[in-house]
Amino acid sequence: MAIAFVEGTVAGAMFGAIDTWMVPLLQVHLGAGATAIGLLAVVPQFLGVGLGPCAGWINRWLGGDHAAAWRFALLQALLLLGLSIPLHAPGAAWAVPVALTLAIGVTVTGLLGGPGWMAVMGGIIPRRVMGRFAGRRNRSFHACRLLAIGLYALIMEAAPATGSPWGLQAVLVIAVVSRIVSAMLLRIQPVGTVGPGPGPSPTTEPDGGLLRYLGQMAATPFGRFTLVWALFQGGLQVGLPFFAIFLVEPPAAGGLGLASDPLIFSLILSTAPIVRLVAYPMAGRFADRHGPAATLRMAIWLLLLPPLGCLVPGGWWPILLAEVVGGIGWSLAEVALQPLLFGSHPDAAQRARLVGRHQAVVMAAVVAGSGLGTLLITHGSLPLWEGSAYRTLMAVSLAARIPAALLARRFLPGLRGG
């Protein structure tokens, strides 16, 4: 477990680079247009839907779940390194297509490596400490990610993306080294079998292909968990992509106008991640005590509250308070999800298969939700809530999450049943 903990910490530096500087590399430095940025967001989602059900076969072709996990991590590092080529040729006609292809590849390899990693972790983490392991690993991962983001900000302050490529090159080098070290730690990670984890009973899970899995989702514990989480993610994505836009748009356009107040803007966006960092260990102990399924049920109900901050008049204070609640909810959700996936099946190969199918269903819901949100805000005639279509969209997102909460109440155990 110590290797897995360190690996997650080290990998945080790479994810910090992807999350904050991939779009500026394409858009600001290379001059990519809105279409390219849209493809960067959409293409990996569709590939995740299509390739998720093939996770078991892909892992077997690569030599097993353990081999797939570290090889995809290493491939991710190489793709990041490859971005150095178009980075130094911003005027070339091929620069944007090559960079976009590599950037999409970075995201897709992460998606493909997930089922193998989950399969390996499910065999080495004892069931009694899965929640605490997830909480502590998530805490160290996000702490390293935030520290790396701060370092990248200092680097880019000294060498902005609009001028020299060397600031972005330094960010890429740190990210590549981070992922290579992560891949090597995954390679030396011992593979064991500790028995079924605390997830749904695997003996009732259907086999025989994706269509049978989809047809029997509501009849199996793992399928019900997948259905609840997919519905929640679909509702979440109706509004989430437009939250930051709502914050910065001027009041005349329906926003809060925080573009002129970057301190408050940064405070709102960093509140939930900071609360999560503080709450992870407590959330992990909670999940081990009450069970991950019951913890996820509670988390989903808590995560109904953040959109309410956008609906209450009074400036940015209600949103900030709602983000505190959101941080607690997300800490509970994240420490519940990993044990549920770790414990989906006692056999590693079947575990990877189930995780891949879960990933495909959730990604399909994400695509549907984000597509609906985009359609409503760009082509719909949303009524204005407090003079803002963005506030109305957040209300729609809240309404779209309610079916998941009701289904969680029906399908997932309560705290006493955890």
Secondary structure, 3 states (H helix, E strand, C coil): CHHHHHHHHHHHHHHHHHHHHHHHHHHHHCCCCHHHHHHHHHHHHHHHHHHHHHHHHHHHHCCCHHHHHHHHHHHHHHHHHHCHHHHCCCCCCCHHHHHHHHHHHHHHHHHHHHHHHHHHHHHHCCHHHHHHHHHHHHHHHHHHHHHHHHHHHHHHHHCCCCCCCHHHHHHHHHHHHHHHHHHHHHHHCCCCCCCCCCCCCHHHCCCCCHHHHHHCHHHCHHHHHHHHHHHHHHHHHHHHHHHHHHHHCCHHHCCCCHHHCHHHHHHHHHHHHHHHHHHHHHHHHHHHHHCHHHHHHHHHHHCCCCCHHHHCCCCCHHHHHHHHHHHHHHHHHHHHHHHHHHCCCCCHHHHHHHHHHHHHHHHHHHHHHHHHHHHHHHHCCCCCECCEHHHHHHHHHHHHHHHHHHHHHHHCCCHHHC
